[in-house]
Structures are given as structure tokens and as C-alpha cells.
Amino acid sequence: MNRRLLVPALLSLAGLTACVPVVMTAMFATVPQKLYFHPVTGPGAATGGTAMKGSASGVTSGSMTVTLADGERCQGTWSRVDPAQAQRELSDAWDQVYGAGFFTRAVLGARDRIGAKLVGDRGTVIEVACIRPDLQGESRRRGPLQGVARDSAGTVYKVTE
């Protein structure tokens, strides 16, 4: 089911109607969404570029996990980031992964943004930032997840679904 139709559908099942349209965009489903962390630069990129598998769940916040190439399991919570917040900590990672100027052009104006801090069972810390951009010319539909991450060893990752 289309996530944007979930609230009106639930209201309809309950016999209620909404006078004002309800718009709710979920970053992830309530069931775990598969994520892939592709090493781009840094020490972790020496693994041959093999993507690490992860998952995330929740609608406006939730849990996120990833298992690194060495088997370390990193987990934490993600939450929405206010579009007005700059969240510049990973601005250089966005530009490394998606091209020069991407952070300014696409991330700063994105309505659907999340941030997460994952901590591994061996001490690795990973900062994650993702957006779900508007599709060109459409205000209610979102494109595929785009994201970046950086671990405490300096590896930069591209995060995809």
C-alpha cells in the first residue's frame, strides 16, 4: 500500500473522514527496510567496495543497524531532521559521493531528511544522513533514498535501499 494513503485508509476503516488532506511521508516502512552501505573512500573502501547490509524501520523515527565487513554490528536510532537545520557535519561526504555541490543543491532543501548515530559492539561509531528527494515537478511523490555515512575510522559510505 502506498504509504501516503495509509492514514486516510485507516480513517476510512474506522468510519471517519478527514476534511483536510493528511500528508504523511514515511522514510521507512514499519517493517525493516533493507539498506546497503557502499564504501567509497577511506580504510573501509579497501574491502573491494563490497556493500555492507543494514536495515531500518519506523515512520518518523526508528531503529537502524548495519553489519560491517569484519562482522561488527552497529546499531542505533534514526530520527527526522528539521529541514531548517544545516547538518553540515557530513556535507563533504555528500559532495564526495554524489558530486560537487550536491549538499547545497539537494540536501539543504530536502523536506524528508533523517540523521542517525550507530554504535558498534567493538566501538565503531557511524554518523548517517539520508534524504528522500522530491521527484522533479511533483510535490507529493518522493524519489529513492539517497544517503551518506562516515565511520570513526574515516570511511565514507554511500547509503542506498
C-alpha positions as CSV (number, residue, x, y, z in Angstrom):
1,M,0.0,0.0,0.0
2,N,1.2,3.5,-0.8
3,R,2.5,5.0,2.5
4,R,0.8,8.3,1.8
5,L,-2.6,6.6,1.6
6,L,-2.1,4.8,4.9
7,V,-3.7,7.4,7.2
8,P,-6.7,8.1,5.0
9,A,-7.2,4.4,4.6
10,L,-7.1,3.8,8.3
11,L,-9.6,6.7,8.9
12,S,-11.9,5.2,6.3
13,L,-11.7,1.7,8.0
14,A,-12.6,3.4,11.3
15,G,-15.6,5.1,9.6
16,L,-14.1,8.5,9.9
17,T,-13.5,11.1,7.2
18,A,-11.0,13.8,7.0
19,C,-11.9,17.3,5.9
20,V,-8.3,18.3,5.5
21,P,-6.0,16.1,3.4
22,V,-3.4,14.3,5.6
23,V,0.0,14.1,4.1
24,M,2.4,11.7,5.7
25,T,5.6,10.6,4.1
26,A,7.4,7.7,5.7
27,M,11.1,7.4,5.4
28,F,11.0,3.7,6.1
29,A,8.2,1.2,6.5
30,T,7.3,-0.2,9.9
31,V,8.8,-3.5,8.7
32,P,12.6,-3.4,8.3
33,Q,13.7,-1.7,5.1
34,K,16.9,-3.1,3.6
35,L,19.8,-0.7,3.4
36,Y,23.2,-1.0,1.7
37,F,26.3,0.8,2.9
38,H,28.8,1.0,-0.1
39,P,32.3,2.1,1.0
40,V,33.5,4.9,-1.2
41,T,36.7,6.3,0.4
42,G,38.8,5.6,3.4
43,P,40.1,2.5,5.1
44,G,36.9,0.5,4.7
45,A,36.9,1.0,0.9
46,A,39.9,-1.4,0.8
47,T,37.4,-4.2,1.2
48,G,36.9,-4.2,-2.5
49,G,33.8,-2.0,-2.5
50,T,31.6,-4.8,-1.1
51,A,28.4,-3.3,0.3
52,M,27.5,-3.9,3.9
53,K,23.9,-4.9,4.6
54,G,21.8,-3.0,7.1
55,S,18.2,-2.3,7.9
56,A,16.0,0.5,9.2
57,S,12.4,0.6,10.4
58,G,10.0,3.2,11.7
59,V,7.8,6.0,10.2
60,T,9.1,9.2,11.8
61,S,11.9,7.7,13.8
62,G,13.1,4.2,14.5
63,S,16.0,1.7,14.6
64,M,18.9,1.3,12.2
65,T,21.5,-1.4,12.0
66,V,24.4,-2.4,9.8
67,T,26.9,-5.2,9.9
68,L,30.4,-4.1,8.8
69,A,32.7,-6.3,6.7
70,D,34.6,-7.5,9.8
71,G,31.3,-8.7,11.4
72,E,30.9,-5.8,13.8
73,R,27.3,-5.0,14.3
74,C,26.4,-1.3,14.6
75,Q,23.0,-0.1,15.8
76,G,21.2,3.0,16.9
77,T,18.2,5.1,16.2
78,W,17.3,7.5,13.4
79,S,15.1,10.5,13.5
80,R,13.8,13.2,11.2
81,V,16.0,16.3,10.8
82,D,14.3,19.7,10.6
83,P,14.8,20.9,7.0
84,A,15.9,24.3,8.5
85,Q,18.9,22.6,10.3
86,A,22.1,22.7,8.2
87,Q,23.5,19.3,9.4
88,R,26.9,20.3,7.9
89,E,28.9,17.5,9.6
90,L,28.6,15.3,6.6
91,S,28.4,18.0,3.8
92,D,31.8,16.9,2.4
93,A,30.7,13.3,2.3
94,W,27.6,14.2,0.3
95,D,29.7,16.0,-2.2
96,Q,32.3,13.1,-2.4
97,V,29.6,10.6,-3.0
98,Y,27.1,12.5,-5.2
99,G,29.3,15.2,-6.8
100,A,30.4,18.7,-6.1
101,G,27.7,21.0,-4.9
102,F,25.2,18.2,-4.1
103,F,24.9,19.1,-0.4
104,T,23.9,22.7,-1.2
105,R,21.8,21.8,-4.2
106,A,19.8,18.9,-2.9
107,V,20.3,18.1,0.8
108,L,19.7,21.6,2.3
109,G,16.3,21.9,0.6
110,A,15.1,18.4,1.1
111,R,11.9,18.1,3.1
112,D,12.5,14.4,4.1
113,R,15.8,14.2,5.9
114,I,17.0,11.9,8.7
115,G,20.1,11.5,10.8
116,A,21.4,8.6,12.8
117,K,24.3,7.7,15.0
118,L,25.1,4.0,15.1
119,V,27.5,2.4,17.7
120,G,29.2,-0.9,17.1
121,D,29.7,-3.7,19.5
122,R,33.5,-3.1,19.1
123,G,33.4,0.7,19.4
124,T,32.9,1.9,15.9
125,V,30.7,5.0,15.6
126,I,28.9,5.7,12.3
127,E,27.1,9.0,11.5
128,V,24.4,8.6,8.9
129,A,22.4,11.1,6.9
130,C,19.7,10.3,4.3
131,I,17.2,12.2,2.2
132,R,14.2,11.1,0.1
133,P,14.1,13.9,-2.5
134,D,11.0,15.2,-4.2
135,L,10.6,13.9,-7.7
136,Q,11.0,16.5,-10.4
137,G,7.9,18.6,-10.7
138,E,5.9,16.5,-8.1
139,S,5.3,17.8,-4.6
140,R,3.7,14.7,-3.2
141,R,5.9,11.9,-4.6
142,R,9.4,11.1,-3.3
143,G,12.3,9.5,-5.1
144,P,14.6,6.7,-3.9
145,L,16.5,7.1,-0.7
146,Q,19.9,8.8,-1.0
147,G,22.4,8.8,1.9
148,V,25.9,9.0,3.2
149,A,27.7,7.8,6.3
150,R,31.1,8.2,7.9
151,D,32.6,5.8,10.4
152,S,35.1,6.7,13.2
153,A,37.9,5.2,11.1
154,G,37.2,7.8,8.3
155,T,35.5,5.6,5.8
156,V,32.8,7.3,3.8
157,Y,29.8,5.2,2.6
158,K,27.0,5.7,0.0
159,V,23.8,4.5,1.6
160,T,21.1,3.1,-0.7
161,E,18.0,0.9,-0.5
